[in-house]
Amino acid sequence: MKRNYTETLEWMYRQLPIYQRQGTSAFKKDLTNIFALCEGLGNPQHNLKFIHIAGTNGKGSVSHIIAGILQSQGYSVGMYTSPHYKDFRERIKINGEFISKKYVSNFINKHQSLIEKIQPSFFEITVALALDYFASKAPDLVVMEVGLGGRLDSTNIISPMLSVITNISYDHQSVLGNTLAEIAYEKGGIIKNNVPIIVGQHQDVTDNIFIKIANERKSKLLFAEDIINLSVTNENPIYRSLLIKAEDWNFEIKTDLLGDFQLKNIITAFA
């Protein structure tokens, strides 16, 4: 049965478990399903360059800021984020343009038997869809936001050029652990062998965990707060001007990201 876009989404929501709807039963304890699904698709992730972003707060903002910086320099940038707010296609974009409805429905129609055989979660199927789409369009870079945790998140199938962890706080404790140290360990699972890692904020409880993982995996670790200095030079209700300094460069930008918490996100993105 060929489904249109609306019917496709209805089928996805009806057939595939969603974390918000079914709690921890929708959380997979390993990456078996996403590896099997991507193998059935020809491993689209192998043909892409990634920046992988995890963290408790700010990972969506950091993803968008990094994508914007790269686009301003002339790069074509794919971006995967979650959840969506109004339109499912918000999750999968290239240069800010949503994936087409036709691509979504064609993907499910074409691969329905594979999906039914593997029985992936809703999040696993959206990650696979995103990777398949990006591989078909071949952007210069893909900014990939973690959905939940890091170590066992479906996005952790990728091999990134750079990993980013914004910060650590208490979230999804039934899955990730009840202490900041346990949560940091799960999110630190995106740190790959010999791949540089940027951590947005120093935190007494978690710094040593990230340092230990990075050392074990021979990954260069940088804390954004140590390499980027930011000051507000002008501010009004609509935008503010920021002076951003690193060791060998500095420049001023205007931004409509007005919350003070966004300053930390901007520092992380520019690191």
C-alpha positions as CSV (number, residue, x, y, z in Angstrom):
1,M,0.0,0.0,0.0
2,K,1.4,3.4,-1.1
3,R,0.8,6.1,1.5
4,N,0.8,9.8,1.1
5,Y,2.7,12.0,3.6
6,T,-0.2,12.3,6.1
7,E,-0.8,8.6,6.0
8,T,2.9,7.9,6.4
9,L,3.2,10.0,9.6
10,E,0.1,8.3,11.0
11,W,1.6,4.9,10.3
12,M,4.9,5.9,11.9
13,Y,3.2,7.2,15.0
14,R,0.9,4.2,15.2
15,Q,3.5,1.5,14.7
16,L,6.7,2.8,16.3
17,P,7.1,3.5,20.0
18,I,7.9,7.1,21.1
19,Y,9.8,7.9,24.2
20,Q,7.3,10.6,25.3
21,R,4.4,8.1,24.9
22,Q,5.8,4.9,26.2
23,G,8.6,6.0,28.6
24,T,11.6,3.8,29.0
25,S,10.1,1.0,27.0
26,A,10.9,3.0,23.8
27,F,14.6,3.4,24.9
28,K,16.9,0.8,23.3
29,K,19.7,-0.7,25.4
30,D,22.0,-1.0,22.5
31,L,22.5,0.2,18.9
32,T,21.6,-3.2,17.2
33,N,18.5,-1.9,15.5
34,I,20.0,1.3,14.1
35,F,23.0,-0.6,12.8
36,A,20.8,-3.2,11.1
37,L,18.5,-0.5,9.7
38,C,21.4,1.5,8.3
39,E,23.0,-1.6,6.9
40,G,19.8,-2.4,5.1
41,L,20.0,1.2,3.6
42,G,23.5,0.7,2.4
43,N,25.1,2.5,5.4
44,P,24.4,6.1,4.3
45,Q,26.3,7.4,7.4
46,H,29.6,6.3,5.8
47,N,29.4,8.9,3.1
48,L,28.9,12.0,5.3
49,K,31.0,14.3,7.5
50,F,29.4,15.1,10.9
51,I,29.5,17.3,14.0
52,H,27.9,15.4,16.8
53,I,26.2,17.4,19.6
54,A,25.1,16.2,23.0
55,G,24.3,17.7,26.4
56,T,21.4,18.4,28.8
57,N,20.6,21.9,27.8
58,G,21.4,24.1,24.8
59,K,22.2,21.4,22.3
60,G,19.5,22.6,19.9
61,S,20.6,26.2,20.1
62,V,24.3,25.2,19.7
63,S,23.3,23.0,16.7
64,H,21.6,25.9,15.0
65,I,24.4,28.4,15.7
66,I,27.0,26.0,14.4
67,A,25.0,25.4,11.3
68,G,24.5,29.1,10.8
69,I,28.2,29.8,11.1
70,L,29.1,27.1,8.6
71,Q,26.4,28.3,6.1
72,S,27.7,31.9,6.4
73,Q,31.1,30.6,5.2
74,G,29.5,29.0,2.2
75,Y,29.1,25.4,3.3
76,S,26.1,23.3,2.6
77,V,24.9,22.1,6.0
78,G,22.5,19.3,6.9
79,M,21.0,19.4,10.4
80,Y,19.1,16.7,12.4
81,T,17.4,17.9,15.6
82,S,14.7,16.6,17.9
83,P,11.9,16.9,18.9
84,H,9.9,18.8,16.4
85,Y,7.4,21.5,17.5
86,K,4.9,21.9,14.7
87,D,6.1,20.0,11.7
88,F,7.8,16.6,11.7
89,R,10.1,17.8,8.9
90,E,11.7,20.3,11.3
91,R,13.9,17.5,12.4
92,I,15.7,17.1,9.0
93,K,16.9,20.1,7.1
94,I,19.6,21.2,4.7
95,N,20.5,24.9,4.8
96,G,17.3,25.5,6.7
97,E,15.0,23.9,4.2
98,F,12.9,21.0,5.4
99,I,13.0,17.5,4.0
100,S,10.2,17.2,1.4
101,K,7.0,15.4,2.3
102,K,7.5,13.3,-0.8
103,Y,10.9,12.0,0.4
104,V,9.4,11.0,3.8
105,S,6.6,9.1,2.3
106,N,8.7,7.5,-0.4
107,F,11.3,6.4,2.2
108,I,8.7,4.6,4.3
109,N,6.9,3.1,1.3
110,K,10.2,1.8,-0.1
111,H,11.6,0.4,3.1
112,Q,8.5,-0.7,5.0
113,S,9.4,-4.4,4.8
114,L,12.8,-3.7,6.3
115,I,11.3,-1.5,9.0
116,E,8.8,-4.2,9.9
117,K,11.5,-6.8,10.0
118,I,13.7,-4.9,12.4
119,Q,10.9,-3.1,14.4
120,P,12.9,0.0,15.2
121,S,11.7,2.8,17.5
122,F,10.3,6.0,16.2
123,F,13.6,7.7,16.9
124,E,15.6,5.1,15.2
125,I,13.5,5.3,12.0
126,T,13.8,9.1,12.0
127,V,17.6,8.9,12.4
128,A,17.8,6.4,9.5
129,L,15.6,8.6,7.4
130,A,17.8,11.6,8.1
131,L,21.0,9.8,7.2
132,D,19.4,8.4,4.0
133,Y,18.3,11.9,3.0
134,F,21.6,13.6,3.8
135,A,23.5,10.9,1.8
136,S,21.2,11.5,-1.2
137,K,21.8,15.3,-1.1
138,A,25.5,15.2,-0.1
139,P,25.8,18.4,2.0
140,D,29.4,19.4,3.0
141,L,28.7,18.8,6.7
142,V,25.9,17.5,8.9
143,V,25.2,18.8,12.4
144,M,23.7,15.8,14.3
145,E,21.9,16.4,17.6
146,V,21.7,13.6,20.1
147,G,18.2,12.7,21.1
148,L,18.7,11.1,24.5
149,G,21.9,10.6,26.4
150,G,24.7,9.8,24.0
151,R,26.3,6.4,24.4
152,L,23.3,4.4,23.4
153,D,21.5,7.1,21.4
154,S,20.7,6.1,17.8
155,T,22.7,9.0,16.4
156,N,25.9,7.4,17.9
157,I,26.2,5.3,14.8
158,I,28.0,8.1,13.1
159,S,31.8,8.8,13.0
160,P,32.0,12.6,13.5
161,M,34.8,15.0,12.7
162,L,34.0,16.8,16.0
163,S,32.0,16.0,19.1
164,V,30.4,18.6,21.3
165,I,28.9,18.3,24.8
166,T,27.1,21.5,26.0
167,N,26.7,20.8,29.7
168,I,25.4,18.2,32.2
169,S,22.3,18.5,34.4
170,Y,19.7,16.1,35.7
171,D,17.5,14.7,32.9
172,H,15.9,11.4,31.9
173,Q,17.3,9.9,35.2
174,S,15.3,6.7,34.8
175,V,17.4,6.0,31.7
176,L,20.7,7.9,32.2
177,G,21.3,7.6,35.9
178,N,20.6,9.4,39.1
179,T,23.8,11.3,39.5
180,L,25.6,13.9,37.4
181,A,28.5,11.5,37.1
182,E,26.4,8.8,35.7
183,I,24.7,11.1,33.3
184,A,28.1,12.5,32.2
185,Y,29.3,9.0,31.5
186,E,26.3,8.4,29.2
187,K,26.7,11.7,27.3
188,G,30.4,11.2,27.1
189,G,29.7,8.1,25.1
190,I,29.8,10.3,22.0
191,I,33.5,10.8,22.4
192,K,35.2,8.8,19.7
193,N,38.7,7.6,19.3
194,N,41.0,10.3,18.0
195,V,38.1,12.7,17.4
196,P,38.4,16.1,19.1
197,I,35.7,16.9,21.8
198,I,34.6,20.3,23.0
199,V,32.8,20.6,26.3
200,G,30.8,23.8,26.8
201,Q,31.1,24.3,30.5
202,H,33.4,23.4,33.4
203,Q,31.6,21.5,36.1
204,D,33.4,20.1,39.1
205,V,31.5,16.8,39.1
206,T,31.8,16.0,35.4
207,D,35.2,17.5,34.2
208,N,37.2,14.5,35.3
209,I,34.9,12.1,33.7
210,F,35.2,13.7,30.3
211,I,39.0,14.1,30.7
212,K,39.2,10.3,31.6
213,I,37.1,9.3,28.6
214,A,39.0,11.6,26.2
215,N,42.4,10.3,27.5
216,E,41.3,6.7,27.0
217,R,40.2,7.4,23.5
218,K,43.2,9.6,22.6
219,S,40.8,12.5,21.8
220,K,41.8,16.1,22.2
221,L,39.6,17.7,24.8
222,L,38.9,21.5,24.9
223,F,36.6,23.4,27.3
224,A,34.9,26.2,25.4
225,E,35.1,28.6,28.4
226,D,38.9,28.3,28.3
227,I,39.4,29.3,24.7
228,I,36.5,31.8,24.0
229,N,36.0,35.1,25.7
230,L,32.7,36.9,25.2
231,S,31.5,40.3,26.2
232,V,28.3,42.2,25.5
233,T,29.1,45.6,23.9
234,N,25.6,46.8,23.2
235,E,22.1,45.6,24.1
236,N,18.5,46.5,23.4
237,P,15.1,44.7,23.5
238,I,15.6,43.4,19.9
239,Y,19.3,42.3,19.7
240,R,22.6,42.6,21.3
241,S,26.1,43.1,20.1
242,L,28.8,40.7,21.3
243,L,32.6,40.8,21.1
244,I,33.9,37.3,20.7
245,K,37.6,36.7,21.2
246,A,39.9,33.7,20.9
247,E,43.7,33.5,21.0
248,D,44.3,34.5,17.4
249,W,41.1,36.2,16.3
250,N,38.2,38.4,17.4
251,F,35.1,39.9,15.9
252,E,31.8,41.4,16.7
253,I,28.4,39.9,16.0
254,K,24.8,40.9,16.4
255,T,22.3,38.3,17.7
256,D,18.7,38.1,18.6
257,L,19.4,35.3,21.1
258,L,18.8,37.4,24.2
259,G,18.6,35.1,27.2
260,D,21.8,35.1,29.3
261,F,21.9,31.3,29.0
262,Q,22.4,31.8,25.3
263,L,25.8,33.4,25.9
264,K,27.1,30.0,27.0
265,N,25.6,28.4,23.9
266,I,27.3,31.0,21.7
267,I,30.6,30.4,23.4
268,T,30.3,26.7,22.9
269,A,29.4,27.1,19.2
270,F,32.2,29.4,18.4
271,A,34.8,27.2,20.2
